[in-house]
Amino acid sequence: MIQICSLDFLRKETFDTDIMTVDGRILCAQGDKVTPEIILKLYFKEVYAKKAPIEEICAMPQATSTAVEKEIIESVQIKEETDEVEKPTAEIKNIESVEETKALKLAEVSELAVKTENETGGAKTKIGPRVHETVEDEQASLKGQRSSGSMIDDVTPEESSKAKLASEAESTLAEKSIEAARLAAEKEALLKDPNLEFDEIQAKRIVEHSLAIGKMFNFSQAELKDLEQVAYNCNIGITEFKKSDIAKKDFRKMKAYASYKKLQKEETIQPKIAEMVKFTATSHASDSAILNSKMPIDNIVGIVSYYEDSLSQNMPKEEILLKMLQLGGNHFNIFILHKFIKMMRDTNG
């Protein structure tokens, strides 16, 4: 297979070969109709074919070709065009009109020559003044030849300037088209995989359940205040991630660390609170805990936030609690875990 570009089919009515991906999957079959939408879609992909497209300069009528090109450009063109772009575009049309007039004059001269030859019985009669009776007619003929490519070097400064403006306008339109297509692709990707948002309601539930646990362990008012701040901010960094990141193995640890960095950067709370937020997703070794010691704040918030994160993924309440029991002391502070599970089963939370 060879790599090709969709623009190779710009002036064709149908595809003359199968258009495939690098792994051989057919995107457009041979014989399918060529449309501006398909050309634009294939333009931003790596496409291949078993053979190179056949170059057919006149495969598609000029009017149809121009319409196709125009549709491709207009399908991605930014609506607000500047006056500088509109002016060169108008001059392009003027150039095309002048060139058409030149071609018509040349055709008239050729027709007159053929008619004269026929009248003289096919003799090669020199046309002379009958064709170019005036200097104006001769200049028109020379310009007609120049437009057909026989006298390319004889170009006036005015025509050269117009051609340059036309080229710059075309280049500007192409750049705008590519940029608009890139922005559209980014927008489409964002819609498919949006950024996660901080859930205020969920944060308040984590605070409520965490404070209830803290009161069971006789936390002081100062300790409850610290517990409230850690619980509320444990998910504050979730906006740094996309929806697809939730399925990653260490997502909760990454989220806790992102929350820690965000709090550290904004400096809205005490550094010790940010430090505790960082460890809310860290696995806890219960065999190192002392029953009569004060329960760590990050251990409490870690258990409550795990439950709330699972609940946000539409897992049934009882299934979440059973999974947490199975993880047990290998993941959570076992003394806090049992109190939390009993509390949740006794309530509708």
Residue pairs with C-beta under 8 A, 6 or more apart in sequence:
1 20
1 22
1 24
1 48
1 49
1 50
2 48
2 49
2 50
2 51
2 52
3 46
3 47
3 48
4 19
4 47
4 48
4 49
4 52
4 53
5 43
5 47
6 19
6 38
6 39
6 40
6 41
6 42
6 43
6 45
6 47
7 39
7 43
8 52
8 53
8 55
9 15
9 16
9 34
9 39
9 53
10 34
10 39
10 65
10 68
10 69
10 72
11 56
11 57
11 59
11 60
11 65
11 68
12 34
12 53
12 56
12 59
12 60
13 33
13 34
13 59
13 60
13 64
14 30
14 31
14 32
14 33
14 34
15 28
15 29
15 30
15 31
15 32
15 34
16 30
16 53
16 54
17 30
17 49
17 50
17 51
17 53
18 26
18 28
18 29
18 30
18 49
18 50
19 26
19 27
19 28
19 29
19 42
19 47
19 48
19 49
20 26
20 27
20 47
20 48
20 49
20 50
21 27
21 45
21 46
21 47
21 48
22 46
22 48
27 42
27 45
27 47
28 38
28 42
32 38
34 68
36 68
36 71
36 72
36 75
37 75
39 68
39 72
40 72
40 75
40 76
40 181
43 181
44 181
44 185
60 68
72 177
73 173
73 174
73 177
76 176
76 177
76 178
76 180
76 181
76 184
77 173
77 176
77 177
77 180
78 176
78 179
78 180
85 169
85 172
85 173
87 165
88 165
88 166
88 168
88 169
88 172
89 169
89 173
91 162
91 165
91 166
91 169
92 165
92 166
92 169
92 170
94 162
95 159
95 162
95 163
95 166
99 147
102 140
102 143
102 144
102 146
102 147
103 144
103 147
103 148
105 140
105 141
105 144
106 140
106 141
106 144
106 145
106 147
106 148
109 131
109 137
109 141
109 144
112 127
112 130
112 131
113 127
113 131
116 125
116 127
116 130
117 123
117 124
117 125
131 137
131 141
132 138
132 141
142 151
142 154
145 151
146 152
146 154
146 155
155 163
193 242
193 243
193 244
194 242
194 243
195 239
195 241
195 242
195 243
196 238
196 239
196 241
196 242
196 243
196 245
196 246
197 238
197 239
198 235
198 236
198 238
198 239
199 235
199 238
199 312
202 235
202 308
202 312
203 231
203 232
203 233
203 235
204 232
205 308
205 349
206 231
206 232
206 234
206 235
206 301
206 304
206 305
206 308
207 228
207 231
207 232
208 349
209 304
209 307
209 308
209 340
209 343
209 344
209 349
210 227
210 228
210 230
210 231
210 300
210 301
210 304
211 224
211 227
211 228
211 231
212 343
213 295
213 300
213 303
213 304
213 336
213 339
213 340
213 343
214 223
214 224
214 227
214 297
214 300
215 224
216 339
216 343
217 294
217 295
219 227
219 294
223 294
223 297
226 272
226 273
226 276
226 297
227 297
227 300
227 301
229 269
229 273
230 273
230 276
230 277
230 280
230 297
230 298
230 301
231 300
231 301
231 304
231 305
233 259
233 263
233 269
233 273
233 274
233 277
234 256
234 259
234 277
234 280
234 301
234 305
235 255
235 259
235 305
236 259
236 262
236 263
236 277
237 255
237 256
237 257
237 258
237 259
237 260
237 261
237 262
237 263
238 255
238 258
238 259
240 258
240 262
241 251
241 254
241 255
241 258
245 251
245 254
246 313
248 254
252 281
252 305
252 306
252 309
253 281
253 282
255 281
256 277
256 278
256 279
256 280
256 281
256 282
257 278
259 277
259 278
260 274
260 275
260 277
260 278
263 269
263 273
263 274
263 277
264 271
264 274
276 296
276 297
276 298
276 301
277 298
277 301
279 298
279 302
280 298
280 301
280 302
280 305
281 302
281 305
281 306
282 298
282 302
283 330
283 331
284 299
284 302
284 329
284 331
284 332
284 333
285 329
286 328
286 329
286 332
286 333
286 334
286 335
287 329
289 333
289 334
289 335
291 335
295 333
295 335
295 336
296 333
299 332
299 333
299 336
300 333
300 336
302 332
302 333
303 324
303 332
303 333
303 336
303 337
303 340
304 340
306 324
306 332
307 320
307 321
307 324
307 340
307 344
310 320
310 323
311 317
311 320
317 344
321 341
321 344
321 345
324 332
324 337
324 341
325 337
325 341
328 334
328 337
329 337
343 349
